[in-house]
Amino acid sequence: YFVVVSHTPVSADFNLPLTYIRMPFFFLCSGLMFNIDKEVDFIVFLKKKAHSLLIPFVTFHAISYPFWLMFDRNFGADVSNAYPWYEPLPDIFLGRFAIDDAPLWFLTALFATEIIYYLLARCFTSKYLFVLLPIMVVVGYLSQAFIDIELPFMLQTVAIALIFYGLGNIFKKQIFAFGKKHILWHLFSFVFLGIILYFASIYNGKIAMHINQYGNFWLFLPISIMALFASQSFCVIVEYILKRRNWVEYISRNLIIVVGLHIMVGKFIKLVTLYVFNLPLSIYQDAILPNLLFSLVSILLLVPVMLFVNRFCPKLIGKFSK
């Protein structure tokens, strides 16, 4: 949800702390789900990740590129840049950040992260896997300090992503144990860490993983780790309030559709705002509540798409029958 919010013109003060949460949290959660003992065969693992990440990457770009070519390039925000028709194609083919559907860079970055981590984890027993972390931190620091170009499959970002993926995988027992603490503990954790996160993010500035922008790297790491604990506490609080809801879990299982299509759905909502409700788009600029509502509606509008895709063409998002 907050990834969708961060792609709106929400207030900079509101969005700034979110930049320390959204992508690190995705990579950490992916690491939580990884179990090297269940992934015995590398080729099987490679195929599984290609199905679940690369096929959706291709599918969504096959939708977004014609949309960008016909509409965004001629009528949208990209008009003033006078992009040639082929502008996104090299980036799409190389699995990089592409202007037709920017959030999809995460899929190729996660694919590369999972494959590299798998190979590294095979070199260590589970007991000594933590030895990887300081190595990842050093490589991550060198990457953001000296690599200022976009590499295929976002490899310049993968060096940092591996840190959070490794933290999630190596410390999964401790992370799950933290999630089981009393709700009052999580209320305190969320408020206390949230306040620190707000002021720390103002001091260190906005981060953007896809361009290796981290401010002071040695401040970015502890701030992001603190933000991840605050995020976990927030999730526990939300679960405590909502309980377990089937519709929430269903959306969670289909987040890849939200990642791939929320930008296009957001443009549709803006058209409705402008031409149906006769409201200026300036109502969203630097606002909080309108953009929170905008993001919620964006996700809800994608629920019928989730139902259709899962029913009739699940292979388009990498879901194959077992």
C-alpha positions in Angstrom: 0.0 0.0 0.0 2.7 2.5 0.9 4.6 1.7 -2.3 1.5 2.9 -4.2 1.3 5.9 -1.9 4.9 6.8 -2.6 4.2 6.9 -6.3 1.7 9.7 -5.8 2.4 13.4 -5.3 2.0 13.0 -1.6 3.5 15.5 0.8 7.4 15.2 0.8 7.4 15.1 4.7 5.1 12.1 4.6 6.9 10.3 1.8 10.5 10.8 3.0 10.4 8.2 5.9 8.6 5.8 3.5 11.7 5.7 1.2 13.5 3.9 4.0 10.8 1.3 4.3 9.3 0.3 1.0 12.0 -1.4 -0.9 14.2 -2.7 2.0 11.0 -4.2 3.5 10.2 -6.0 0.2 13.7 -7.5 0.1 13.6 -8.4 3.8 10.3 -10.2 3.5 11.6 -12.1 0.5 14.6 -13.3 2.6 12.2 -14.4 5.3 10.5 -16.8 2.8 13.7 -18.3 1.5 14.8 -21.7 2.9 17.9 -23.2 1.4 17.1 -26.6 2.7 14.0 -26.8 0.6 15.8 -25.6 -2.6 18.0 -28.5 -3.3 18.4 -28.2 -7.1 19.7 -24.9 -8.5 18.1 -25.4 -12.0 14.7 -26.0 -10.4 15.1 -22.9 -8.2 16.2 -20.8 -11.2 13.1 -21.9 -13.2 10.8 -21.2 -10.3 12.1 -17.7 -9.9 12.1 -17.0 -13.6 8.4 -18.1 -13.7 7.4 -16.0 -10.7 9.4 -12.8 -11.4 10.6 -12.6 -15.1 7.4 -13.7 -16.7 5.4 -11.0 -14.9 8.1 -8.5 -15.8 7.6 -9.3 -19.5 3.8 -9.4 -19.2 3.5 -6.0 -17.5 5.9 -4.3 -19.9 4.0 -5.9 -22.8 0.9 -3.9 -21.4 2.6 -0.8 -20.2 4.9 -0.1 -23.2 2.0 0.3 -25.8 0.1 2.4 -23.2 3.1 4.6 -22.8 3.7 4.8 -26.6 0.1 5.8 -27.4 -0.8 7.9 -24.4 2.0 9.0 -21.9 4.4 9.9 -24.7 1.9 12.0 -26.5 -0.4 13.3 -23.8 1.1 12.6 -20.4 3.9 14.0 -18.3 6.5 12.6 -20.7 5.4 15.0 -23.6 7.8 17.7 -22.5 10.7 15.3 -22.7 10.1 14.4 -26.3 11.2 10.8 -25.8 11.7 8.7 -29.0 9.4 5.7 -29.4 12.2 3.3 -28.5 13.3 5.0 -25.3 12.2 2.3 -22.8 13.2 -0.7 -24.9 16.9 -1.0 -24.1 16.1 -0.8 -20.4 13.3 -3.4 -20.7 15.6 -5.8 -22.5 18.3 -5.3 -19.9 15.9 -5.7 -17.0 16.5 -2.1 -15.7 14.4 0.8 -14.6 12.2 1.7 -17.6 10.0 4.8 -17.9 7.0 3.0 -19.2 6.4 1.2 -15.9 9.1 2.2 -13.4 8.2 -0.1 -10.5 9.0 -3.2 -12.5 12.7 -2.8 -11.9 12.1 -4.5 -8.5 11.2 -7.8 -10.2 14.5 -8.2 -12.0 16.4 -6.9 -9.0 14.7 -9.4 -6.8 15.4 -12.2 -9.3 19.1 -11.4 -9.4 19.2 -11.0 -5.6 17.6 -14.4 -5.0 19.9 -16.2 -7.5 23.0 -14.7 -6.1 22.0 -15.3 -2.5 21.2 -18.9 -3.3 24.7 -19.4 -4.7 26.3 -17.8 -1.7 24.1 -19.7 0.7 25.3 -23.0 -0.9 28.8 -22.1 0.1 28.0 -21.8 3.8 26.1 -24.1 6.2 23.1 -22.5 7.9 25.1 -22.2 11.1 27.7 -19.9 9.5 25.5 -18.1 7.1 25.8 -14.9 9.2 29.4 -14.6 7.9 27.9 -13.3 4.7 26.4 -10.2 6.2 29.6 -8.1 6.8 30.7 -9.2 3.3 27.4 -7.9 1.9 27.7 -4.6 3.8 31.2 -4.0 2.4 30.2 -4.9 -1.2 27.1 -2.7 -0.8 29.1 0.2 0.4 31.6 -0.1 -2.5 28.7 -0.5 -5.0 26.9 2.7 -4.0 30.2 4.6 -3.7 31.7 3.7 -7.1 29.0 2.5 -9.4 27.0 5.3 -10.9 25.5 3.6 -13.9 22.5 1.2 -14.2 23.7 -2.4 -14.8 21.7 -5.2 -16.3 19.1 -6.7 -13.9 19.8 -3.7 -11.6 23.0 -5.3 -10.3 24.2 -2.0 -8.8 21.2 -2.1 -6.5 21.4 -5.9 -5.9 24.5 -5.4 -3.8 22.4 -3.4 -1.3 19.3 -5.6 -1.6 21.4 -8.6 -0.6 21.9 -7.0 2.8 18.2 -6.8 3.6 17.5 -10.2 2.0 20.2 -11.7 4.1 19.0 -10.0 7.3 15.5 -11.4 6.6 16.8 -14.9 6.0 19.5 -15.2 8.7 17.4 -13.6 11.5 14.0 -14.9 10.5 13.5 -16.6 13.9 14.3 -13.4 15.8 12.0 -11.4 13.4 9.1 -13.7 13.9 9.7 -13.7 17.6 9.6 -9.9 17.7 6.2 -10.1 15.8 4.7 -12.2 18.6 5.3 -9.6 21.3 2.3 -8.0 23.1 0.3 -5.4 21.2 1.2 -2.7 23.7 4.9 -3.3 22.9 4.2 -2.9 19.2 2.3 0.4 19.9 5.3 1.7 21.8 7.7 0.4 19.2 5.8 2.0 16.3 5.4 5.4 17.9 9.0 5.6 19.4 10.8 4.2 16.3 8.5 6.2 14.0 9.4 9.5 15.6 13.1 8.7 15.4 12.7 7.6 11.8 11.0 10.8 10.9 13.8 13.1 12.1 16.6 10.7 11.0 15.2 10.6 7.5 15.0 14.4 7.4 18.7 14.5 8.4 19.9 11.9 5.9 17.6 12.8 3.1 15.5 10.8 0.6 16.8 7.4 -0.6 16.2 5.8 -4.0 17.5 2.3 -4.3 17.2 2.1 -8.1 19.8 4.9 -8.5 21.9 4.0 -5.5 20.9 7.2 -3.6 21.4 6.6 0.1 22.7 9.8 1.6 25.2 8.7 4.1 25.4 5.0 3.7 26.4 4.3 7.3 23.4 6.3 8.5 21.1 4.7 5.9 21.7 1.2 7.1 20.7 1.7 10.8 17.8 4.0 9.9 16.4 1.4 7.5 16.8 -1.4 10.0 15.0 0.7 12.5 12.3 1.5 9.9 11.8 -2.2 9.3 11.1 -2.9 13.0 8.7 0.1 13.0 7.0 -1.4 9.9 6.7 -4.8 11.5 5.1 -3.2 14.5 2.7 -1.3 12.3 1.7 -4.6 10.5 1.1 -6.3 13.8 -1.2 -3.4 14.9 -3.1 -3.5 11.6 -3.6 -7.3 11.9 -4.7 -6.8 15.5 -7.4 -4.3 14.4 -8.6 -6.1 11.3 -8.0 -9.6 12.5 -7.4 -12.1 9.7 -9.4 -11.1 6.7 -9.6 -13.3 3.6 -9.8 -10.3 1.2 -6.7 -8.8 2.7 -4.8 -12.0 2.4 -6.1 -12.4 -1.2 -4.7 -9.0 -2.2 -1.4 -9.8 -0.4 -1.0 -13.0 -2.5 -1.5 -10.9 -5.7 0.7 -7.9 -4.9 2.6 -8.5 -8.1 -0.4 -7.3 -10.0 -0.5 -4.2 -7.9 3.2 -3.6 -8.5 2.8 -4.0 -12.3 -0.4 -2.1 -12.9 -1.0 0.5 -10.2 0.7 3.3 -12.2 -1.7 2.8 -15.1 -4.7 2.5 -12.8 -3.6 5.7 -11.1 -3.7 7.6 -14.4 -7.3 6.3 -15.0 -8.3 7.7 -11.5 -6.8 11.1 -12.4 -8.8 11.2 -15.6 -12.0 10.4 -13.6 -11.1 13.1 -11.1 -10.6 15.6 -13.8 -13.4 14.9 -16.3 -16.1 13.1 -14.3 -15.8 15.0 -10.9 -14.5 18.2 -12.5 -11.8 18.5 -9.8 -8.4 19.9 -10.5 -5.5 17.4 -10.2 -3.9 19.9 -7.9 -6.0 18.4 -5.1 -3.4 15.6 -4.9 -0.3 17.8 -5.0 1.5 17.7 -1.6 -1.6 16.4 0.1 -1.8 13.4 2.4 -5.5 12.2 2.8 -6.4 12.6 -0.9 -3.4 10.4 -1.9 -4.1 7.8 0.8 -7.6 7.5 -0.6 -6.2 7.6 -4.1 -3.9 4.6 -3.3 -6.6 2.6 -1.6 -8.9 3.0 -4.6 -6.1 2.1 -7.0 -5.6 -1.2 -5.2 -9.3 -2.0 -4.9 -9.8 -1.3 -8.6 -7.2 -4.0 -9.3 -9.1 -6.7 -7.4 -11.3 -7.6 -10.4 -8.1 -7.8 -12.4 -6.7 -10.2 -9.8 -9.8 -12.4 -10.0 -9.8 -12.4 -13.8 -6.1 -13.2 -14.1 -6.1 -16.0 -11.5 -9.2 -17.5 -13.1 -8.4 -17.4 -16.8 -4.7 -16.6 -17.4 -2.5 -17.2 -14.2 0.5 -18.1 -16.4 0.8 -14.5 -17.4 1.9 -13.7 -13.9 4.0 -16.8 -13.5 1.5 -19.0 -11.7 1.8 -22.5 -13.1 -0.1 -25.6 -11.9 1.9 -27.9 -9.6 
